[in-house]
Amino acid sequence: MKRTVLIIFASLLFYHLPAQNLVTNPDAESLPRGTGWTIISQGALTCLLSPTSNTVNWTMKPDGSANYPYDHTTGASGGTVFYSGCDNWFTGPFELQQTIDVSADAVAIDLGDQTYTFSGYMQTPVSDQTDQGRFIVDFLNASNTILGASYTSSWQSYFGGSGTSWIFYTNSRIAPPGTRQIRIRMQTQLFFNRPAINVYFDDISLTKAAILPVGLLSFTANEVQGTVHLNWTINPDIQLKQFELERSTDATYFGSIATFPAGKTSYQFIDPNNDLTSDRYFYRLKMTDADGKNSYSNIVTISVPAQVFISLYPNPANHIVTVIGSFGKGIISVINSTGQTLLSVNSNLPPVNLDVSLLLPGLYVLRFSDPSTIINKKLLICPK
């Protein structure tokens, strides 16, 4: 096992910490299945849909079918995912959670110096079901009281427009002073269309920064409506000349996107994501001291949703609906409340006109989809 090593440079000190995952059984593979996790609420213990015998303690060995796709890491070679089972319609949320003791970091936490990074993958592969899932990360004191704002991901569902593939979620933040435990929660819920809850989780992680200079007190990134908000704070006793903020799409090759002169204790930068094409980015700080020597911060990871959007008018409508926005080749569909597709056309570029005159009055979902994107909009058909 690697030990924590303290290396003294001429003007900066660095802690080299192993990026150890603090989560027990992060990928649902440990035996007995469900090890490390606590079931707070769940659906029925058995499921009428296959693979029935593989649904145990919020885990499942998928068979690679459309409803039960393979796990995130091993694929067709096998593996297990977290899965909440089955229940009646209009029920939930169901929850699986794990609480991690971080009291060993109490000194750094109470000084406001300790950053934790959560990450995990979620998949919602079934198009005609309203199943949805989300992650919640709580920072708790010794009395199990939540401190500050928890990280809560958006609800993900195919029906809600989040897509079919494994989607990566991550969040880095400074633990509030007084934190002694961190609780990771996986929640699912079901509205209508079949009793199976086809929401899967895999590869859950909670880590501390891998490399953090003593002079750098924090470095975090958060996605806000398609932009990346980066913040960092500096120990005022450390003498630096400048910072360069660097960005990468593979965590290997970084390029500078902004330069800041030293002299303050806190910094912020908004990366507008105007010219980016990936859905996952890596950021680090290149720090130059007064002697011209360079050092690097820890790397923070952030997921950014694709910049695709649609609008429709008129809405309500009873004859022609026009779809505009920012999209390319795909399929535009009109779906009723039971998940049935009533109308579907291929799209190239906006605008796209749909004839909805044969649809009965009521509430529908108008969906745009391509291989990487699903967007849903409510469409009201009114009487003629």
C-alpha positions as CSV (number, residue, x, y, z in Angstrom):
1,M,0.0,0.0,0.0
2,K,1.3,3.5,-0.9
3,R,1.9,5.8,2.0
4,T,1.3,9.5,2.1
5,V,4.5,11.2,1.0
6,L,5.5,14.8,1.8
7,I,7.8,16.3,-0.8
8,I,9.3,19.7,-0.1
9,F,10.0,21.9,-3.1
10,A,11.9,25.2,-2.9
11,S,8.7,27.3,-2.4
12,L,5.7,24.9,-2.4
13,L,4.7,21.8,-0.4
14,F,2.7,19.0,-1.9
15,Y,0.7,16.1,-0.4
16,H,0.7,13.1,-2.8
17,L,-2.4,11.1,-1.8
18,P,-3.6,7.9,-3.4
19,A,-6.9,8.5,-5.1
20,Q,-8.5,5.8,-2.9
21,N,-12.2,5.1,-3.4
22,L,-13.8,5.4,0.0
23,V,-16.9,3.5,-1.1
24,T,-17.4,-0.2,-0.1
25,N,-18.5,-2.4,-3.0
26,P,-18.7,0.5,-5.5
27,D,-19.6,-1.7,-8.4
28,A,-22.1,-4.2,-6.9
29,E,-19.7,-7.1,-7.4
30,S,-18.8,-8.0,-3.7
31,L,-20.3,-11.1,-2.2
32,P,-22.7,-11.5,-0.6
33,R,-24.4,-9.2,-3.0
34,G,-25.4,-5.9,-1.5
35,T,-22.4,-5.8,0.8
36,G,-21.8,-2.3,2.2
37,W,-25.1,-0.9,1.3
38,T,-28.3,-0.4,3.3
39,I,-31.8,-0.8,1.7
40,I,-33.9,2.0,3.0
41,S,-37.0,1.2,0.8
42,Q,-37.5,-1.0,-2.2
43,G,-40.1,-2.6,-4.4
44,A,-41.1,-6.2,-4.3
45,L,-38.3,-8.7,-3.6
46,T,-39.1,-10.7,-6.8
47,C,-39.9,-9.5,-10.3
48,L,-42.3,-11.0,-12.8
49,L,-39.9,-10.0,-15.7
50,S,-36.6,-11.8,-16.4
51,P,-34.0,-12.2,-15.1
52,T,-36.0,-12.9,-11.9
53,S,-33.5,-15.0,-10.1
54,N,-30.8,-12.4,-10.5
55,T,-32.5,-9.6,-8.6
56,V,-31.1,-9.7,-5.1
57,N,-30.6,-6.9,-2.5
58,W,-30.7,-4.1,-5.0
59,T,-28.3,-5.8,-7.4
60,M,-28.8,-7.7,-10.6
61,K,-26.7,-9.6,-13.2
62,P,-28.1,-8.3,-16.5
63,D,-28.5,-10.5,-19.5
64,G,-27.6,-7.9,-22.1
65,S,-31.1,-7.5,-23.4
66,A,-32.8,-4.2,-24.2
67,N,-34.4,-4.0,-20.7
68,Y,-31.3,-5.4,-18.9
69,P,-28.2,-4.1,-20.6
70,Y,-24.7,-5.1,-19.4
71,D,-22.9,-3.3,-16.6
72,H,-20.8,-0.2,-17.2
73,T,-17.3,-1.7,-16.9
74,T,-17.2,-5.3,-18.0
75,G,-19.9,-5.3,-20.7
76,A,-20.7,-8.7,-22.3
77,S,-18.1,-10.5,-20.2
78,G,-20.4,-10.2,-17.2
79,G,-20.8,-8.1,-14.1
80,T,-23.4,-6.8,-11.7
81,V,-25.3,-3.5,-11.4
82,F,-27.4,-1.8,-8.7
83,Y,-31.1,-2.3,-9.5
84,S,-34.1,-1.5,-7.4
85,G,-36.4,-4.3,-8.5
86,C,-40.2,-4.1,-9.0
87,D,-43.3,-2.7,-7.5
88,N,-46.8,-1.4,-8.3
89,W,-47.4,1.7,-10.4
90,F,-47.2,5.2,-9.0
91,T,-44.8,4.3,-6.2
92,G,-41.4,5.3,-4.8
93,P,-39.0,6.7,-4.3
94,F,-37.0,3.6,-3.4
95,E,-33.5,4.1,-1.9
96,L,-30.2,2.4,-1.3
97,Q,-27.5,4.2,0.7
98,Q,-24.1,4.0,2.2
99,T,-22.7,6.2,4.9
100,I,-18.9,6.7,5.0
101,D,-16.9,7.8,8.1
102,V,-14.6,10.7,7.3
103,S,-13.9,11.7,10.9
104,A,-10.2,11.0,10.3
105,D,-10.1,14.1,8.2
106,A,-11.7,16.2,11.0
107,V,-8.9,18.8,11.3
108,A,-8.8,19.6,7.5
109,I,-12.6,19.5,7.3
110,D,-13.0,22.0,10.2
111,L,-10.4,24.3,8.6
112,G,-12.4,24.3,5.4
113,D,-9.6,22.6,3.5
114,Q,-11.0,19.2,2.6
115,T,-12.5,18.5,-0.8
116,Y,-14.3,15.3,-1.7
117,T,-15.3,14.2,-5.2
118,F,-18.3,12.0,-5.9
119,S,-18.9,10.2,-9.2
120,G,-21.2,7.5,-10.4
121,Y,-22.9,6.1,-13.5
122,M,-26.6,5.7,-14.2
123,Q,-28.6,4.1,-17.1
124,T,-32.3,4.3,-18.0
125,P,-32.6,2.3,-21.2
126,V,-36.4,1.6,-21.7
127,S,-38.1,4.2,-23.9
128,D,-41.7,3.6,-23.0
129,Q,-41.3,3.6,-19.2
130,T,-41.3,6.6,-16.9
131,D,-38.8,5.1,-14.4
132,Q,-36.3,7.6,-13.1
133,G,-33.3,7.7,-10.8
134,R,-30.9,10.1,-9.2
135,F,-27.9,10.4,-6.9
136,I,-27.9,12.4,-3.6
137,V,-24.7,13.0,-1.5
138,D,-25.2,14.4,2.0
139,F,-22.6,15.8,4.4
140,L,-23.5,14.8,8.0
141,N,-22.2,15.8,11.4
142,A,-21.6,13.3,14.3
143,S,-25.4,13.5,15.1
144,N,-26.4,12.6,11.5
145,T,-27.6,16.1,10.8
146,I,-27.2,17.3,7.2
147,L,-24.7,20.2,6.9
148,G,-25.1,22.7,4.1
149,A,-26.6,21.8,0.7
150,S,-26.5,18.3,-0.5
151,Y,-25.4,17.4,-4.0
152,T,-28.5,16.1,-5.8
153,S,-28.4,15.1,-9.5
154,S,-31.3,15.7,-11.8
155,W,-33.8,12.9,-12.2
156,Q,-32.7,10.7,-15.2
157,S,-35.1,8.8,-17.4
158,Y,-35.4,7.8,-21.0
159,F,-39.0,9.1,-21.0
160,G,-37.8,12.4,-19.4
161,G,-35.2,12.9,-22.1
162,S,-31.9,11.6,-20.5
163,G,-31.2,8.9,-23.0
164,T,-30.3,5.2,-23.0
165,S,-26.5,5.0,-22.4
166,W,-24.6,5.1,-19.2
167,I,-24.4,8.7,-18.1
168,F,-21.6,10.0,-15.8
169,Y,-22.4,12.2,-12.8
170,T,-19.7,13.9,-10.7
171,N,-19.5,16.7,-8.1
172,S,-16.5,18.1,-6.2
173,R,-17.1,20.3,-3.1
174,I,-15.5,21.3,0.2
175,A,-16.9,19.4,3.1
176,P,-18.7,21.8,5.5
177,P,-17.0,22.3,8.8
178,G,-18.3,19.7,11.3
179,T,-18.7,17.0,8.7
180,R,-17.9,13.5,10.1
181,Q,-19.9,11.3,7.6
182,I,-20.8,11.4,4.0
183,R,-23.9,9.6,2.9
184,I,-24.4,8.4,-0.8
185,R,-27.9,7.7,-1.8
186,M,-29.3,6.1,-4.9
187,Q,-33.0,6.8,-5.5
188,T,-35.5,5.5,-8.0
189,Q,-39.2,5.9,-8.6
190,L,-41.9,4.7,-11.0
191,F,-45.0,6.5,-12.4
192,F,-46.7,4.3,-15.0
193,N,-46.1,1.6,-17.7
194,R,-45.2,-1.7,-16.2
195,P,-44.0,-2.6,-12.7
196,A,-40.3,-3.1,-13.4
197,I,-38.0,-0.2,-12.4
198,N,-35.5,-0.2,-15.2
199,V,-32.9,2.2,-13.6
200,Y,-29.4,1.0,-13.1
201,F,-26.4,2.4,-11.2
202,D,-22.7,1.3,-11.4
203,D,-19.2,2.3,-10.4
204,I,-19.9,4.6,-7.5
205,S,-16.9,6.6,-6.2
206,L,-16.0,9.0,-3.4
207,T,-12.4,10.2,-3.3
208,K,-10.2,12.9,-1.9
209,A,-8.0,15.0,-4.2
210,A,-5.1,13.0,-5.6
211,I,-2.6,15.9,-5.6
212,L,-3.3,19.1,-3.7
213,P,-0.6,21.7,-3.0
214,V,-0.6,23.0,0.6
215,G,-1.0,26.5,-0.8
216,L,-4.1,25.5,-2.8
217,L,-7.0,25.2,-0.3
218,S,-9.7,24.2,-2.8
219,F,-10.3,23.7,-6.5
220,T,-13.8,22.8,-7.6
221,A,-16.0,22.7,-10.8
222,N,-19.7,22.6,-11.2
223,E,-21.9,22.4,-14.3
224,V,-24.6,25.1,-14.5
225,Q,-26.9,25.1,-17.5
226,G,-24.2,24.0,-20.0
227,T,-21.4,26.2,-18.6
228,V,-18.7,25.1,-16.2
229,H,-18.1,27.2,-13.0
230,L,-14.6,26.8,-11.6
231,N,-13.6,28.2,-8.2
232,W,-10.3,28.0,-6.2
233,T,-8.9,29.5,-3.0
234,I,-5.3,30.1,-2.1
235,N,-3.3,30.3,1.2
236,P,-2.3,34.0,1.3
237,D,1.1,33.0,2.8
238,I,2.2,31.2,-0.4
239,Q,4.0,33.3,-2.9
240,L,2.9,32.7,-6.5
241,K,3.3,34.7,-9.7
242,Q,0.3,33.5,-11.8
243,F,-2.2,30.7,-12.5
244,E,-3.1,29.1,-15.8
245,L,-6.4,27.3,-16.0
246,E,-6.0,24.2,-18.3
247,R,-8.7,22.0,-19.9
248,S,-8.6,18.5,-21.4
249,T,-11.0,16.0,-22.8
250,D,-9.0,12.9,-21.9
251,A,-7.1,13.9,-18.7
252,T,-3.8,13.5,-20.6
253,Y,-3.4,16.4,-23.0
254,F,-4.2,19.8,-21.4
255,G,-4.4,23.2,-23.1
256,S,-4.5,26.7,-21.4
257,I,-7.9,28.5,-21.5
258,A,-7.2,31.4,-19.1
259,T,-4.4,33.1,-17.2
260,F,-4.7,34.9,-13.9
261,P,-2.1,37.0,-12.0
262,A,-1.6,36.0,-8.4
263,G,-2.4,38.3,-5.5
264,K,-5.9,37.3,-4.4
265,T,-7.0,34.5,-2.1
266,S,-10.1,33.4,-4.2
267,Y,-10.7,33.1,-7.9
268,Q,-13.6,32.1,-10.1
269,F,-13.9,31.5,-13.9
270,I,-16.9,30.5,-16.0
271,D,-16.1,28.3,-19.0
272,P,-19.0,29.0,-21.4
273,N,-18.6,25.7,-23.3
274,N,-19.2,27.6,-26.6
275,D,-16.7,25.7,-28.7
276,L,-16.7,22.3,-27.0
277,T,-17.9,19.0,-28.4
278,S,-17.3,16.5,-25.7
279,D,-19.7,15.7,-22.8
280,R,-16.9,15.3,-20.2
281,Y,-14.0,17.6,-19.3
282,F,-11.0,17.7,-17.0
283,Y,-9.6,20.9,-15.5
284,R,-6.4,21.7,-13.6
285,L,-4.4,24.7,-12.4
286,K,-0.8,25.3,-13.6
287,M,0.8,27.4,-10.8
288,T,4.0,29.4,-11.4
289,D,6.0,30.7,-8.4
290,A,8.2,33.8,-8.2
291,D,11.2,31.8,-9.4
292,G,9.4,30.6,-12.5
293,K,8.9,27.0,-11.3
294,N,5.6,25.3,-12.2
295,S,3.4,23.0,-10.2
296,Y,-0.1,21.5,-10.9
297,S,-3.3,21.2,-8.9
298,N,-5.5,18.1,-8.6
299,I,-7.6,17.4,-11.7
300,V,-11.4,18.0,-11.4
301,T,-13.9,16.3,-13.7
302,I,-17.2,17.6,-14.9
303,S,-19.9,16.4,-17.2
304,V,-21.6,18.9,-19.6
305,P,-24.9,18.1,-21.4
306,A,-25.0,18.5,-25.1
307,Q,-26.1,21.9,-26.3
308,V,-29.2,20.7,-28.2
309,F,-32.6,22.3,-27.7
310,I,-36.1,22.4,-29.3
311,S,-39.1,24.7,-29.2
312,L,-42.5,24.2,-30.7
313,Y,-45.4,26.5,-31.7
314,P,-48.2,26.9,-31.6
315,N,-48.8,25.1,-28.3
316,P,-51.7,24.3,-27.7
317,A,-52.3,23.2,-31.3
318,N,-54.9,21.4,-33.4
319,H,-53.4,21.3,-36.9
320,I,-49.7,22.1,-37.7
321,V,-47.0,22.2,-35.0
322,T,-43.6,23.7,-36.0
323,V,-40.5,22.5,-34.3
324,I,-37.5,24.9,-34.2
325,G,-34.3,25.1,-32.2
326,S,-30.7,23.8,-32.4
327,F,-30.7,20.2,-33.7
328,G,-29.7,18.2,-36.7
329,K,-30.5,14.7,-38.1
330,G,-32.8,12.8,-35.8
331,I,-36.4,11.6,-35.2
332,I,-39.3,13.8,-34.0
333,S,-42.1,11.8,-32.4
334,V,-45.4,12.4,-30.7
335,I,-46.1,10.1,-27.8
336,N,-49.2,9.6,-25.7
337,S,-49.5,9.1,-22.0
338,T,-49.2,5.3,-22.2
339,G,-45.9,5.6,-24.1
340,Q,-47.3,4.8,-27.6
341,T,-45.7,6.6,-30.5
342,L,-48.5,8.0,-32.7
343,L,-46.5,10.1,-35.1
344,S,-42.9,10.0,-36.2
345,V,-40.9,11.9,-38.8
346,N,-37.2,12.2,-39.7
347,S,-35.6,15.6,-39.1
348,N,-32.6,17.2,-40.8
349,L,-32.5,20.9,-39.9
350,P,-35.1,23.1,-38.2
351,P,-37.9,24.0,-38.8
352,V,-39.9,20.8,-39.0
353,N,-43.7,20.9,-39.5
354,L,-45.9,18.2,-38.0
355,D,-49.6,17.6,-38.9
356,V,-51.3,16.7,-35.6
357,S,-54.9,17.2,-36.9
358,L,-55.8,13.5,-36.5
359,L,-54.7,13.4,-32.8
360,L,-57.4,13.4,-30.1
361,P,-57.4,16.4,-27.7
362,G,-55.1,15.8,-24.7
363,L,-51.6,16.1,-23.4
364,Y,-48.7,14.5,-25.4
365,V,-45.0,14.4,-25.4
366,L,-43.1,15.7,-28.5
367,R,-39.7,14.1,-28.5
368,F,-36.6,14.8,-30.5
369,S,-34.0,12.0,-30.5
370,D,-30.7,11.2,-32.2
371,P,-28.0,8.7,-31.3
372,S,-26.8,10.8,-28.3
373,T,-29.6,13.1,-27.3
374,I,-33.3,12.9,-26.3
375,I,-35.3,16.0,-25.6
376,N,-39.0,15.9,-24.5
377,K,-41.5,18.8,-24.7
378,K,-45.1,18.8,-23.5
379,L,-47.6,19.3,-26.4
380,L,-51.3,20.0,-25.8
381,I,-53.7,19.2,-28.5
382,C,-56.9,21.2,-28.2
383,P,-60.4,20.6,-29.7
384,K,-60.9,21.9,-33.2
